[in-house]
Amino acid sequence: MIEFKLDDLLWERRKTAEEVKMATGISAATLSNIRNGKNTNISIKTLDKLCKYFHCRVSDILEYVPDIQ
């Protein structure tokens, strides 16, 4: 399963979702869905904007966690 780590980045960088929205143009709804793990279809464009904003790698935003069986 893929887990989003956007909340961790926001906390570490002391940023708000509103600041990210204003700087990147990513909608509040999209950011909320990512933060709540509801967005299963995040675009490469959105990932690119987040990486540019946070000066980070995709792996800082997404993480693969194996399913426990």
Biotite code that builds the C-alpha atoms (Angstrom):
import biotite.structure as struc

atoms = struc.array([
    struc.Atom([0.000, 0.000, 0.000], chain_id="A", res_id=1, res_name="MET", atom_name="CA", element="C"),
    struc.Atom([1.165, 3.535, -0.702], chain_id="A", res_id=2, res_name="ILE", atom_name="CA", element="C"),
    struc.Atom([1.007, 5.959, 2.219], chain_id="A", res_id=3, res_name="GLU", atom_name="CA", element="C"),
    struc.Atom([1.214, 9.713, 1.950], chain_id="A", res_id=4, res_name="PHE", atom_name="CA", element="C"),
    struc.Atom([3.577, 11.558, 4.261], chain_id="A", res_id=5, res_name="LYS", atom_name="CA", element="C"),
    struc.Atom([2.438, 15.096, 3.515], chain_id="A", res_id=6, res_name="LEU", atom_name="CA", element="C"),
    struc.Atom([1.392, 15.726, 7.115], chain_id="A", res_id=7, res_name="ASP", atom_name="CA", element="C"),
    struc.Atom([4.891, 14.780, 8.239], chain_id="A", res_id=8, res_name="ASP", atom_name="CA", element="C"),
    struc.Atom([6.405, 17.276, 5.793], chain_id="A", res_id=9, res_name="LEU", atom_name="CA", element="C"),
    struc.Atom([4.032, 20.014, 6.908], chain_id="A", res_id=10, res_name="LEU", atom_name="CA", element="C"),
    struc.Atom([4.959, 19.370, 10.534], chain_id="A", res_id=11, res_name="TRP", atom_name="CA", element="C"),
    struc.Atom([8.724, 19.152, 9.893], chain_id="A", res_id=12, res_name="GLU", atom_name="CA", element="C"),
    struc.Atom([8.803, 22.284, 7.752], chain_id="A", res_id=13, res_name="ARG", atom_name="CA", element="C"),
    struc.Atom([6.328, 24.166, 9.944], chain_id="A", res_id=14, res_name="ARG", atom_name="CA", element="C"),
    struc.Atom([4.040, 24.910, 7.030], chain_id="A", res_id=15, res_name="LYS", atom_name="CA", element="C"),
    struc.Atom([0.278, 24.977, 6.756], chain_id="A", res_id=16, res_name="THR", atom_name="CA", element="C"),
    struc.Atom([-1.853, 23.477, 4.011], chain_id="A", res_id=17, res_name="ALA", atom_name="CA", element="C"),
    struc.Atom([-2.989, 27.020, 3.237], chain_id="A", res_id=18, res_name="GLU", atom_name="CA", element="C"),
    struc.Atom([0.615, 28.121, 2.627], chain_id="A", res_id=19, res_name="GLU", atom_name="CA", element="C"),
    struc.Atom([1.180, 25.149, 0.321], chain_id="A", res_id=20, res_name="VAL", atom_name="CA", element="C"),
    struc.Atom([-2.060, 25.883, -1.525], chain_id="A", res_id=21, res_name="LYS", atom_name="CA", element="C"),
    struc.Atom([-1.169, 29.519, -2.081], chain_id="A", res_id=22, res_name="MET", atom_name="CA", element="C"),
    struc.Atom([2.391, 28.779, -3.218], chain_id="A", res_id=23, res_name="ALA", atom_name="CA", element="C"),
    struc.Atom([1.655, 25.811, -5.479], chain_id="A", res_id=24, res_name="THR", atom_name="CA", element="C"),
    struc.Atom([-1.869, 26.345, -6.760], chain_id="A", res_id=25, res_name="GLY", atom_name="CA", element="C"),
    struc.Atom([-2.866, 22.867, -5.567], chain_id="A", res_id=26, res_name="ILE", atom_name="CA", element="C"),
    struc.Atom([-6.486, 23.008, -4.441], chain_id="A", res_id=27, res_name="SER", atom_name="CA", element="C"),
    struc.Atom([-7.424, 22.751, -0.790], chain_id="A", res_id=28, res_name="ALA", atom_name="CA", element="C"),
    struc.Atom([-9.558, 19.700, -1.610], chain_id="A", res_id=29, res_name="ALA", atom_name="CA", element="C"),
    struc.Atom([-6.629, 17.886, -3.244], chain_id="A", res_id=30, res_name="THR", atom_name="CA", element="C"),
    struc.Atom([-4.314, 18.681, -0.337], chain_id="A", res_id=31, res_name="LEU", atom_name="CA", element="C"),
    struc.Atom([-6.956, 17.527, 2.134], chain_id="A", res_id=32, res_name="SER", atom_name="CA", element="C"),
    struc.Atom([-7.461, 14.268, 0.224], chain_id="A", res_id=33, res_name="ASN", atom_name="CA", element="C"),
    struc.Atom([-3.725, 13.617, 0.162], chain_id="A", res_id=34, res_name="ILE", atom_name="CA", element="C"),
    struc.Atom([-3.373, 14.392, 3.862], chain_id="A", res_id=35, res_name="ARG", atom_name="CA", element="C"),
    struc.Atom([-6.277, 12.076, 4.714], chain_id="A", res_id=36, res_name="ASN", atom_name="CA", element="C"),
    struc.Atom([-5.098, 9.289, 2.407], chain_id="A", res_id=37, res_name="GLY", atom_name="CA", element="C"),
    struc.Atom([-8.241, 9.568, 0.292], chain_id="A", res_id=38, res_name="LYS", atom_name="CA", element="C"),
    struc.Atom([-6.557, 10.590, -2.944], chain_id="A", res_id=39, res_name="ASN", atom_name="CA", element="C"),
    struc.Atom([-5.569, 7.370, -4.677], chain_id="A", res_id=40, res_name="THR", atom_name="CA", element="C"),
    struc.Atom([-4.898, 9.040, -8.006], chain_id="A", res_id=41, res_name="ASN", atom_name="CA", element="C"),
    struc.Atom([-2.418, 11.861, -7.379], chain_id="A", res_id=42, res_name="ILE", atom_name="CA", element="C"),
    struc.Atom([-1.033, 13.344, -10.574], chain_id="A", res_id=43, res_name="SER", atom_name="CA", element="C"),
    struc.Atom([2.635, 13.594, -11.457], chain_id="A", res_id=44, res_name="ILE", atom_name="CA", element="C"),
    struc.Atom([2.082, 17.327, -11.855], chain_id="A", res_id=45, res_name="LYS", atom_name="CA", element="C"),
    struc.Atom([0.878, 17.591, -8.240], chain_id="A", res_id=46, res_name="THR", atom_name="CA", element="C"),
    struc.Atom([3.814, 15.526, -6.991], chain_id="A", res_id=47, res_name="LEU", atom_name="CA", element="C"),
    struc.Atom([6.158, 17.747, -8.975], chain_id="A", res_id=48, res_name="ASP", atom_name="CA", element="C"),
    struc.Atom([4.678, 20.894, -7.422], chain_id="A", res_id=49, res_name="LYS", atom_name="CA", element="C"),
    struc.Atom([4.984, 19.455, -3.918], chain_id="A", res_id=50, res_name="LEU", atom_name="CA", element="C"),
    struc.Atom([8.585, 18.358, -4.492], chain_id="A", res_id=51, res_name="CYS", atom_name="CA", element="C"),
    struc.Atom([9.514, 21.791, -5.836], chain_id="A", res_id=52, res_name="LYS", atom_name="CA", element="C"),
    struc.Atom([7.809, 23.560, -2.937], chain_id="A", res_id=53, res_name="TYR", atom_name="CA", element="C"),
    struc.Atom([9.391, 21.408, -0.235], chain_id="A", res_id=54, res_name="PHE", atom_name="CA", element="C"),
    struc.Atom([12.705, 20.893, -2.097], chain_id="A", res_id=55, res_name="HIS", atom_name="CA", element="C"),
    struc.Atom([12.338, 17.172, -1.534], chain_id="A", res_id=56, res_name="CYS", atom_name="CA", element="C"),
    struc.Atom([12.103, 13.817, -3.285], chain_id="A", res_id=57, res_name="ARG", atom_name="CA", element="C"),
    struc.Atom([8.950, 11.918, -4.144], chain_id="A", res_id=58, res_name="VAL", atom_name="CA", element="C"),
    struc.Atom([9.977, 9.389, -1.480], chain_id="A", res_id=59, res_name="SER", atom_name="CA", element="C"),
    struc.Atom([9.601, 12.164, 1.103], chain_id="A", res_id=60, res_name="ASP", atom_name="CA", element="C"),
    struc.Atom([5.924, 12.439, 0.126], chain_id="A", res_id=61, res_name="ILE", atom_name="CA", element="C"),
    struc.Atom([5.034, 8.815, -0.669], chain_id="A", res_id=62, res_name="LEU", atom_name="CA", element="C"),
    struc.Atom([6.048, 5.593, 0.999], chain_id="A", res_id=63, res_name="GLU", atom_name="CA", element="C"),
    struc.Atom([5.386, 1.967, 0.091], chain_id="A", res_id=64, res_name="TYR", atom_name="CA", element="C"),
    struc.Atom([4.278, -0.085, 3.086], chain_id="A", res_id=65, res_name="VAL", atom_name="CA", element="C"),
    struc.Atom([3.708, -3.794, 2.453], chain_id="A", res_id=66, res_name="PRO", atom_name="CA", element="C"),
    struc.Atom([0.258, -5.103, 3.343], chain_id="A", res_id=67, res_name="ASP", atom_name="CA", element="C"),
    struc.Atom([0.190, -7.283, 6.431], chain_id="A", res_id=68, res_name="ILE", atom_name="CA", element="C"),
    struc.Atom([-1.317, -10.653, 5.622], chain_id="A", res_id=69, res_name="GLN", atom_name="CA", element="C"),
])
